[in-house]
Amino acid sequence: MKQSFGMDSRGDLKAAVRGINRPQFLMLFSNADQFERHVQELESLFPGIPSIGCIGMSYDTNVVEKGVGVVAFSDGVTAAAGVLEEVSSMPVKYIKRLEEDIGKVNASKNNTICIDLCTGNDACVLTTIYSVLKRRNISLVGGTGDAGKVSANGRVYQDAVVYGLVKNEHGKIKAYKENIYHQMGDYHFIASRTNREKYIVGALNNKPAKQVYQDILHVTEKEITTQTFKNPFGKLNGDDTCIISIKEVDGNSLACFRQVNDSDILVLLELGDYKEIVRNTISQIRHDFPKISGIFSVNCLFRYLLFTQNKYMQEYLGEMGKLGSHAGLVGYGEHYNNFFVNQSMTCVVFE
């Protein structure tokens, strides 16, 4: 198979897709002002080709911040795209669509990936989708777009998750997740006074959550939303850690980008040697894939901001690009199988 990426910083879709020929699956990443027009235009340029899209920045060796980017798979791909609606209340109502599309592509463990783009309620969405995927051991990689809109097959949806099932006819597929944080000290907190709908943590070990965070890290209230780049929370899940970013201060509480429930046990995380961690990820991918046709990744917005502030983003994209054709989305939350995480990178590699 072949992965291609086209971009245009002005938002000229025709210019962005100029080098894309005979695609078998498409992903559109646009800006809020042009998204709906781009969705219609992409469908008219490539009628009937399975496609998904969202609002967000995209990249290959450079980042498109406000224009448009298109990822295309061709030369040996079987794909289907669909949508589950009403994700805030009942995504399971539409699950038969996913089951039928899995049958269409004859999806299997080693050569099929599900890529999803979501408008919100991610944890519930992933539980719903993965309940179907796990029966065939099919991996999932994806993320959350901006402005509450996504697209599938030329139509725009709100309160929805769109998905693409991509089968590599000539090689294997494998999903990865990269975490650049590790546990700080021996801090353990029991969350309480949470608001599940607003992702708010009111108290940690029965003390105001804002005060606990400030007392440990010696930061002012204004510094909390940038300190989370270095010190997010983590929720232990077996041997894995789900990263939880702080969105804003809400009185004496902390509003997060991921749902926290009463009695959840949280830990405090700290930033590791991210350059070394990236090198290890790249080394692992090289070991697993002597020949690479393409890599599609989702990098968290906070990772993008952290890397940009530390003047590492361009170097990072350059290193990933040495593996092969690498493209992706800057997301507002990352999906990996049935996990919804923050401040992470998830990716799928195609042989």
Backbone hydrogen bonds, N-H to C=O, Kabsch-Sander energy under -0.5 kcal/mol:
donor,donor_aa,acceptor,acceptor_aa,energy
2,K,74,S,-2.5
3,Q,293,S,-0.9
4,S,72,A,-2.9
6,G,70,V,-2.4
8,D,68,V,-2.2
11,G,8,D,-1.2
13,L,11,G,-1.0
16,A,12,D,-1.8
17,V,13,L,-2.0
18,R,15,A,-0.9
20,I,17,V,-2.0
21,N,19,G,-0.6
24,Q,73,F,-3.5
25,F,73,F,-1.2
26,L,50,P,-2.0
27,M,71,V,-2.4
28,L,52,I,-2.3
29,F,69,G,-2.8
30,S,54,C,-1.9
35,F,31,N,-1.6
38,H,34,Q,-2.8
39,V,35,F,-2.4
40,Q,36,E,-1.7
41,E,37,R,-2.5
42,L,38,H,-2.8
43,E,39,V,-1.7
44,S,40,Q,-1.9
45,L,41,E,-2.1
46,F,42,L,-2.3
49,I,46,F,-1.7
52,I,26,L,-1.8
53,G,151,S,-1.8
54,C,28,L,-2.1
55,I,146,D,-0.5
55,I,149,K,-0.8
56,G,30,S,-2.4
56,G,54,C,-0.5
58,S,64,V,-1.4
59,Y,328,G,-1.7
60,D,62,N,-1.8
64,V,58,S,-3.5
65,E,63,V,-0.8
68,V,8,D,-2.0
69,G,29,F,-2.6
70,V,6,G,-2.9
71,V,27,M,-2.5
72,A,4,S,-2.8
73,F,25,F,-2.5
74,S,2,K,-2.2
78,T,167,K,-2.1
80,A,165,L,-1.6
82,G,163,Y,-2.2
84,L,161,V,-2.8
85,E,83,V,-0.5
86,E,159,D,-0.8
87,V,159,D,-1.5
89,S,86,E,-1.4
90,M,86,E,-2.9
93,K,90,M,-1.4
94,Y,91,P,-2.0
95,I,92,V,-1.6
97,R,94,Y,-1.6
98,L,94,Y,-0.6
99,E,95,I,-2.0
100,E,96,K,-2.4
101,D,97,R,-2.1
102,I,98,L,-2.3
103,G,99,E,-1.5
104,K,100,E,-1.9
105,V,101,D,-2.0
106,N,102,I,-0.6
107,A,102,I,-2.1
111,N,108,S,-0.6
112,T,108,S,-0.9
113,I,166,V,-2.2
114,C,139,S,-2.2
115,I,113,I,-0.6
115,I,164,G,-2.8
116,D,114,C,-0.5
116,D,141,V,-1.5
117,L,162,V,-2.5
118,C,143,G,-2.1
119,T,160,A,-1.5
125,V,121,N,-2.1
126,L,122,D,-2.9
127,T,123,A,-2.0
128,T,124,C,-2.1
129,I,125,V,-2.8
130,Y,126,L,-2.8
131,S,127,T,-1.1
132,V,128,T,-0.5
132,V,129,I,-1.4
133,L,129,I,-2.0
134,K,130,Y,-2.5
135,R,132,V,-0.9
136,R,133,L,-1.5
137,N,134,K,-0.7
138,I,133,L,-2.1
139,S,112,T,-0.7
141,V,114,C,-2.4
142,G,335,H,-1.5
143,G,116,D,-1.9
144,T,333,G,-1.7
145,G,118,C,-2.2
146,D,55,I,-2.6
149,K,146,D,-1.2
150,V,157,Y,-2.4
151,S,53,G,-2.3
152,A,155,R,-2.2
153,N,51,S,-2.3
155,R,152,A,-1.4
157,Y,150,V,-3.4
159,D,148,G,-0.5
161,V,84,L,-2.3
162,V,117,L,-2.8
163,Y,82,G,-2.3
164,G,115,I,-2.6
165,L,80,A,-3.1
166,V,113,I,-2.7
166,V,164,G,-0.6
167,K,78,T,-3.0
167,K,165,L,-0.5
168,N,111,N,-3.0
168,N,166,V,-0.5
169,E,76,G,-2.6
169,E,167,K,-0.8
171,G,168,N,-0.8
173,I,110,N,-2.7
174,K,349,V,-1.8
176,Y,347,C,-2.8
178,E,345,M,-3.5
182,H,270,E,-2.2
184,M,268,L,-3.3
185,G,183,Q,-0.6
187,Y,184,M,-1.2
189,F,266,L,-3.0
191,A,189,F,-0.6
191,A,264,D,-2.7
192,S,203,A,-2.1
195,N,200,I,-2.0
199,Y,195,N,-0.8
200,I,195,N,-1.9
201,V,254,L,-2.9
202,G,192,S,-0.9
202,G,200,I,-0.6
203,A,192,S,-2.4
204,L,207,K,-2.8
205,N,190,I,-2.2
206,N,190,I,-0.5
207,K,204,L,-1.5
209,A,202,G,-2.1
210,K,252,N,-2.2
212,V,208,P,-2.2
213,Y,209,A,-2.2
214,Q,210,K,-2.4
215,D,211,Q,-2.9
216,I,212,V,-1.8
217,L,213,Y,-2.0
218,H,214,Q,-2.1
219,V,214,Q,-0.7
223,E,220,T,-0.5
224,I,220,T,-0.6
224,I,221,E,-1.0
226,T,223,E,-0.8
227,Q,223,E,-2.5
228,T,224,I,-1.5
229,F,226,T,-1.5
230,K,227,Q,-1.5
231,N,227,Q,-2.9
233,F,244,I,-2.3
234,G,267,V,-2.4
235,K,242,C,-2.6
236,L,234,G,-0.5
236,L,265,I,-0.8
237,N,240,D,-3.3
240,D,237,N,-2.1
242,C,235,K,-2.8
243,I,241,T,-0.6
244,I,233,F,-3.0
245,S,243,I,-0.5
247,K,245,S,-0.5
247,K,255,A,-3.0
248,E,255,A,-1.7
250,D,253,S,-2.6
253,S,250,D,-2.3
254,L,201,V,-2.4
255,A,248,E,-2.8
256,C,199,Y,-3.1
257,F,245,S,-2.0
263,S,191,A,-3.2
264,D,261,N,-2.0
266,L,189,F,-2.9
266,L,264,D,-0.6
267,V,234,G,-2.7
268,L,187,Y,-0.7
269,L,232,P,-2.6
270,E,182,H,-2.8
271,L,230,K,-1.2
272,G,180,I,-3.0
274,Y,272,G,-1.8
277,I,273,D,-2.3
278,V,274,Y,-2.5
279,R,275,K,-2.1
280,N,276,E,-2.2
281,T,277,I,-2.1
282,I,278,V,-2.6
283,S,279,R,-2.4
284,Q,280,N,-2.3
285,I,281,T,-2.4
286,R,282,I,-2.4
287,H,283,S,-2.0
288,D,284,Q,-2.2
289,F,285,I,-2.3
293,S,350,F,-3.0
294,G,350,F,-1.3
295,I,325,S,-2.6
296,F,348,V,-2.2
297,S,327,A,-2.0
298,V,346,T,-3.0
299,N,329,L,-2.4
300,C,344,S,-1.9
301,L,331,G,-2.3
304,Y,300,C,-2.4
305,L,301,L,-2.5
306,L,302,F,-2.6
307,F,303,R,-3.2
308,T,304,Y,-2.4
309,Q,305,L,-2.7
310,N,306,L,-1.8
311,K,308,T,-1.7
312,Y,307,F,-3.6
313,M,307,F,-1.0
316,Y,312,Y,-2.9
317,L,313,M,-2.5
318,G,314,Q,-2.0
319,E,315,E,-2.4
320,M,316,Y,-2.5
321,G,317,L,-2.2
322,K,318,G,-0.9
322,K,319,E,-0.6
323,L,320,M,-1.4
324,G,320,M,-0.5
324,G,321,G,-0.6
326,H,324,G,-0.7
327,A,295,I,-2.3
328,G,59,Y,-2.0
329,L,297,S,-2.0
330,V,57,M,-2.8
331,G,299,N,-2.1
331,G,329,L,-0.8
332,Y,144,T,-2.2
334,E,341,V,-2.8
335,H,142,G,-2.7
336,Y,339,F,-2.3
337,N,140,L,-2.5
339,F,336,Y,-2.6
341,V,334,E,-2.7
341,V,339,F,-0.6
342,N,243,I,-1.2
345,M,178,E,-1.6
346,T,298,V,-2.0
347,C,176,Y,-2.4
348,V,296,F,-2.6
349,V,174,K,-2.8
350,F,294,G,-2.9
351,E,172,K,-2.6
